[in-house]
Amino acid sequence: MSFQIPRGTQDILPEQAAKWQYIEHIARELCRRYNYQEIRTPIFEHTELFLRGVGDTTDIVQKEMYTFEDRGGRSLTLRPEGTAAVVRSFVENKMYGYPNQPVKLYYMGPMFRYERPQAGRFRQFVQFGVEALGSNDPAIDAEVIALAMDIYHTLGLKKLKLVINSLGDVESRKAHRQALIDHFQPRIHEFCDDCQARLHKNPMRILDCKKDRDHELMRTAPSILDYLNEQSRTYFEKVQMYLQKLGIAFEVDSRLVRGLDYYNHTAFEIMSEAEGFGVITTLCGGGRYNGLVQEIGGPETPGIGFALSIERLLAALEAEGISLPILEGIDCYVVALGEQAKEEAVALVAALRKEGISAEKDYQDRKVKAQLKAADRLHATYVAILGEDELRKGVINVKHMATGEQQEVPLDTFISHMKHVLK
């Protein structure tokens, strides 16, 4: 019987994994500069967490969650996104009592959604995200956006577009909600079943519908920006002011609606404008979610965050023709000829590795020519050749592969010699 990988998943092979590691390194380093600390949560949580945290009117909850019952009869779900789990941990571990506020966290790991696989979209995918909990300052909204933009810019992406919107506070949303119902109700029968179900539950989600996005009522729908009260309008203006101070270009799009129920006030997306990137251009999305902590059982605590897909980031890099500066190759390949030399090579390779030098040797009993070819394929900087004659003389031949320069080095100083030439 032969097995194939499940649909919507992927194997990340060694040559690809190096790119992932580089991206992860950049993200972690930028988080260190911004003072965000890593949090790791379980891959599965109680289903109720996502019903309450993500929202039962969302596509994620209604159509995309991998939910199962364990042997104890408990309903569990593979995490479809990171924010709800981080907020659950924030509440459960009483991080709202930490002396340093806001609490600034980042996470990285696999998420799971049952949806139709397509370019850049998988059923198991890796998300990097940040959450800042405990501040109502619009400056931290700008900081979160700046961190996301910094990650993309540091990796070399240039063809980006930042789109922002305000979803307002509870009062503003309530007024806009009624306006949307009045606007869509007379012709709601012309919309898909999902939109009809959302009309009275969460009419703003109609604006995010992919099936009916070209309907004429979408173009004339009431704008949330016209229903912002003074407090919400002032908040949004300050977010824009801070972005301008940070030199971050943006567009305001009143139709931008994030696909999760917990968002309010600031919402944003970062998109790729690279030619040939694909129909789905969104690279990153996020926003403010005041009220989510209370919904999950904690005290009143404001929050804001974003999440980005590593897979889509890699696709954007490819679309812009950007090669990551991945270090390839090893420092030294030890070629051994004869039984005694092979035995000595084991110890030499181990000694090199203990000194932080990447080293390899032959394990297939190949001839010299084949070993040298293997060293070339591994992009070895140096090859050290040890045969019976060298053993008798107590030396080893060290060759620099790029220049062809070769010198005889005493065996007892070989390790220190390699440390010196590899500086």
C-alpha positions in Angstrom: 0.0 0.0 0.0 1.3 3.4 -0.9 0.4 6.6 1.0 0.1 10.2 -0.2 0.0 13.4 1.7 -3.6 14.6 2.7 -5.1 17.1 0.4 -4.4 20.7 1.4 -1.2 19.9 3.2 2.5 20.0 2.2 5.8 18.5 3.0 8.5 21.2 3.6 11.6 19.6 2.3 15.1 20.4 3.6 15.9 22.9 0.7 12.7 24.7 1.5 13.0 24.5 5.2 16.0 26.8 5.1 13.8 29.6 3.7 11.3 29.0 6.5 14.0 29.1 9.1 15.3 32.4 7.7 11.8 34.0 7.7 11.2 32.8 11.3 14.6 34.2 12.4 13.7 37.6 10.9 10.3 37.6 12.6 11.7 36.7 16.0 14.5 39.3 15.7 12.0 42.0 14.9 9.7 40.9 17.8 12.7 41.2 20.1 13.3 44.8 18.9 9.7 45.6 19.4 9.6 43.9 22.8 7.1 41.1 21.9 7.7 37.8 23.6 6.8 34.3 22.3 3.8 32.4 23.6 3.1 28.8 22.6 -0.5 27.4 22.9 -1.9 23.9 22.2 -2.7 22.9 18.7 -6.3 22.0 19.8 -8.6 23.8 22.2 -12.2 23.3 23.5 -14.6 24.1 20.6 -16.5 26.5 22.7 -13.5 28.8 22.8 -13.7 29.4 19.0 -17.5 29.6 19.0 -17.3 32.5 21.5 -14.0 34.0 20.5 -14.1 33.8 16.7 -17.9 34.1 16.3 -20.6 31.7 15.2 -21.5 33.8 12.2 -18.0 33.5 10.6 -17.1 31.2 7.8 -14.4 29.7 10.0 -16.9 28.4 12.6 -19.7 27.6 10.2 -17.6 25.8 7.5 -13.9 25.4 8.2 -13.2 24.0 11.6 -11.7 20.6 12.2 -13.8 19.5 15.2 -13.8 16.1 16.9 -15.0 14.4 20.0 -12.3 12.9 22.3 -12.8 9.7 24.2 -14.2 11.6 27.2 -17.0 13.0 25.0 -15.4 16.5 24.9 -15.7 18.6 21.7 -12.2 19.8 20.6 -11.1 21.8 17.6 -7.8 22.1 15.8 -7.0 25.8 16.1 -8.1 27.7 13.0 -6.5 30.9 14.1 -4.2 32.1 16.9 -5.9 35.1 18.7 -8.6 33.2 20.6 -6.1 30.7 22.0 -3.6 33.5 23.0 -6.4 35.4 24.7 -7.6 32.3 26.5 -4.0 31.8 27.9 -3.9 35.5 28.8 -7.0 35.1 30.9 -6.2 31.7 32.3 -2.7 32.7 33.4 -3.9 36.1 34.7 -1.5 38.0 32.5 -3.7 41.1 33.0 -2.0 41.3 36.4 1.5 41.5 35.0 3.3 44.6 36.2 4.4 45.5 32.6 1.4 46.4 30.5 0.5 46.1 27.7 1.4 42.4 27.5 3.0 42.0 24.0 3.1 38.5 22.6 3.9 36.7 19.4 3.2 33.1 18.2 4.2 30.9 15.3 2.7 27.6 14.4 0.3 25.5 12.3 -3.4 26.4 12.0 -6.1 24.2 10.4 -9.1 25.2 8.2 -11.2 22.9 6.0 -11.4 25.0 2.8 -10.8 24.4 -0.9 -7.0 24.2 -1.4 -5.6 26.7 -4.0 -2.5 28.6 -4.6 -1.1 29.9 -1.3 -4.0 28.4 0.7 -3.8 25.2 2.5 -5.8 23.2 5.1 -2.8 23.1 7.3 -0.9 26.3 7.2 1.6 28.2 9.3 0.7 31.6 10.9 2.9 34.1 12.5 1.0 36.6 14.6 1.3 39.2 17.4 -1.1 40.3 20.1 -0.8 43.5 22.3 -3.2 43.3 25.2 -3.9 46.0 27.8 -3.7 49.4 25.9 -6.3 51.7 24.3 -3.6 53.9 22.9 -4.0 54.4 19.1 -0.2 54.5 19.0 0.0 50.8 19.6 -2.3 50.2 16.7 0.3 52.0 14.6 3.1 50.0 16.2 1.4 46.6 15.4 1.0 47.7 11.8 4.6 48.9 11.7 5.8 45.6 12.9 4.0 43.7 10.2 5.3 46.1 7.5 8.8 45.8 8.9 8.8 42.0 8.5 7.9 42.3 4.8 10.3 45.2 4.1 13.2 43.4 5.9 12.6 40.4 3.7 12.8 42.6 0.6 9.2 43.0 -0.4 8.4 46.3 -2.1 5.1 45.9 -4.0 2.8 46.2 -0.9 -0.4 48.0 -0.1 -1.7 48.8 3.4 -5.4 49.2 3.6 -7.1 50.4 6.9 -10.6 51.0 8.1 -12.4 51.7 11.3 -15.2 49.4 12.4 -16.1 51.8 15.2 -17.1 51.2 18.8 -20.3 49.4 20.0 -22.4 52.6 19.6 -21.1 53.2 16.1 -21.6 49.6 15.0 -25.1 49.6 16.3 -26.1 52.6 14.2 -24.3 51.2 11.1 -25.9 47.8 11.7 -29.4 49.1 11.4 -28.5 51.1 8.3 -27.1 47.9 6.6 -30.3 46.0 7.5 -32.4 48.7 6.0 -30.2 48.8 2.9 -30.1 45.1 2.1 -33.5 43.8 3.5 -35.7 44.8 0.5 -33.5 42.7 -1.9 -31.8 40.2 0.4 -33.5 37.4 -1.6 -31.0 38.2 -4.4 -28.1 37.3 -2.2 -26.6 33.9 -1.2 -27.9 31.9 1.7 -25.0 33.0 3.9 -25.8 36.6 3.4 -29.5 36.0 4.1 -28.6 34.3 7.3 -26.2 37.1 8.3 -28.7 40.0 7.7 -30.0 40.1 11.3 -27.1 38.3 13.0 -24.1 40.3 11.6 -25.0 42.3 8.6 -21.5 43.8 8.3 -20.3 40.3 7.3 -22.4 40.7 4.1 -19.8 43.2 2.9 -17.2 40.5 3.1 -19.1 38.1 0.9 -17.1 36.7 -2.1 -20.1 35.4 -4.0 -22.1 38.6 -4.1 -19.3 41.2 -4.0 -20.3 42.5 -7.5 -23.9 43.1 -6.6 -25.0 46.7 -7.1 -26.1 47.0 -3.5 -22.6 46.3 -2.3 -21.4 49.5 -4.1 -24.0 51.6 -2.5 -24.0 50.1 1.0 -23.8 52.6 3.9 -20.2 53.3 4.9 -19.2 52.6 8.5 -17.2 55.9 8.4 -20.4 57.8 8.1 -21.7 56.3 11.4 -18.6 56.7 13.6 -19.3 58.7 16.7 -16.9 61.4 17.8 -14.8 59.1 20.0 -14.4 56.5 17.2 -13.7 59.1 14.6 -11.0 60.8 16.8 -9.5 57.4 17.5 -9.2 56.5 13.8 -7.7 59.9 13.0 -5.0 59.4 15.6 -4.2 56.0 14.2 -3.7 57.6 10.8 -1.6 60.4 12.3 0.7 57.9 13.9 1.1 55.9 10.7 2.0 59.2 8.9 4.6 59.9 11.6 6.1 56.5 11.0 6.3 57.1 7.3 3.9 54.3 6.5 1.8 54.8 3.4 -1.8 53.6 3.6 -5.3 53.7 2.0 -8.6 54.0 3.8 -11.2 51.6 2.5 -14.6 51.8 4.2 -15.5 48.4 2.8 -12.7 46.5 4.5 -14.3 44.1 6.9 -12.2 41.5 8.7 -13.7 37.9 8.6 -13.9 37.5 12.4 -16.6 38.8 14.7 -14.3 40.1 17.4 -12.9 43.2 15.5 -13.8 46.8 16.4 -12.1 50.2 15.8 -8.9 49.6 13.7 -9.0 47.0 11.0 -6.2 46.5 8.4 -4.9 44.3 5.6 -1.5 44.2 3.8 -1.7 43.1 0.2 0.7 42.2 -2.5 0.5 44.1 -5.7 3.2 42.0 -7.4 2.3 41.0 -11.0 1.1 37.4 -11.2 0.7 37.0 -7.5 -2.8 35.6 -7.7 -6.4 36.4 -7.2 -6.1 36.4 -3.4 -3.8 39.3 -2.7 -4.0 39.6 1.1 -0.8 38.7 2.9 -1.7 39.8 6.4 -4.8 41.0 8.3 -5.5 42.3 11.8 -7.2 44.8 13.9 -8.4 45.8 17.4 -10.6 43.5 19.4 -11.7 45.3 22.6 -14.2 43.1 24.3 -12.7 39.7 23.3 -11.0 39.2 26.7 -14.3 39.8 28.5 -16.1 37.4 26.1 -13.6 34.7 27.1 -14.1 35.3 30.8 -11.5 37.9 31.7 -11.6 41.5 32.9 -12.2 44.4 30.5 -9.0 44.5 28.5 -8.4 46.1 25.1 -6.3 44.3 22.5 -5.0 44.5 19.0 -3.0 42.1 16.7 -2.4 40.6 13.3 -1.7 37.3 11.7 0.2 36.5 8.5 0.6 33.3 6.5 4.2 32.1 6.0 3.1 30.3 2.8 1.7 33.4 1.3 4.8 35.4 2.3 6.9 32.9 0.4 4.6 33.2 -2.6 5.0 37.0 -2.5 8.8 36.7 -2.4 8.6 34.4 -5.4 6.3 36.8 -7.3 8.8 39.6 -6.8 11.7 37.5 -7.7 13.4 37.8 -4.3 16.0 35.3 -3.2 16.6 35.0 0.5 20.3 35.0 1.7 20.3 31.4 2.8 23.6 30.1 3.9 24.4 26.9 2.0 27.1 24.3 2.3 29.3 23.0 5.1 32.7 24.1 6.4 34.7 21.0 5.9 34.4 17.5 4.3 36.8 14.9 5.6 37.9 12.5 2.9 39.4 9.2 4.3 41.3 6.5 2.4 41.9 3.2 4.1 40.6 1.6 7.3 42.8 3.4 9.8 42.1 6.8 8.1 38.3 6.1 8.2 38.5 5.4 12.0 40.5 8.6 12.5 38.1 10.6 10.3 35.2 9.8 12.7 37.1 11.4 15.6 38.2 14.4 13.4 34.6 15.2 12.3 33.4 15.0 15.9 36.2 17.3 17.0 35.3 19.8 14.3 31.6 19.8 15.3 32.5 20.4 18.9 34.3 23.6 17.9 31.2 24.8 16.1 32.4 23.9 12.6 30.0 22.1 10.3 31.6 18.9 9.0 30.8 15.7 7.1 32.4 12.5 6.0 31.6 9.6 3.8 29.4 6.8 5.2 29.1 4.7 2.0 32.7 3.5 1.6 33.1 5.4 -1.7 36.3 6.0 -3.7 38.2 9.3 -3.4 36.6 10.7 -6.6 33.1 10.0 -5.4 33.9 11.5 -2.0 35.2 14.7 -3.6 32.0 14.9 -5.7 30.0 14.6 -2.6 32.0 17.4 -1.0 31.3 19.5 -4.1 27.5 18.8 -4.0 27.5 19.8 -0.3 29.3 23.1 -1.2 32.1 22.3 1.3 34.4 25.3 1.8 37.3 23.0 2.6 38.1 19.3 2.0 40.5 17.6 4.3 42.1 14.5 2.8 43.5 11.8 5.1 45.1 8.6 3.7 47.5 6.0 5.0 50.6 8.0 4.0 49.3 11.1 5.8 48.6 9.0 8.9 52.2 7.8 8.9 53.5 11.3 8.6 51.0 12.7 11.1 49.6 15.2 8.7 46.3 15.9 6.7 45.9 17.7 3.4 43.6 20.7 3.5 42.2 22.0 0.3 40.2 25.2 -0.3 37.6 24.3 -2.8 37.1 27.7 -4.4 40.8 28.5 -5.0 42.3 25.0 -5.2 45.0 26.0 -2.7 46.2 23.0 -0.7 48.5 22.7 2.3 49.8 20.0 4.5 48.7 20.5 8.1 50.0 18.6 11.2 47.1 16.4 12.5 47.6 17.7 16.1 47.0 21.3 14.9 44.3 20.5 12.3 41.3 21.6 14.5 43.0 24.9 15.5 44.0 25.5 11.9 40.4 25.0 10.7 39.1 27.4 13.4 41.7 30.0 12.2 41.0 29.7 8.4 37.2 29.7 8.9 37.2 33.0 10.9 
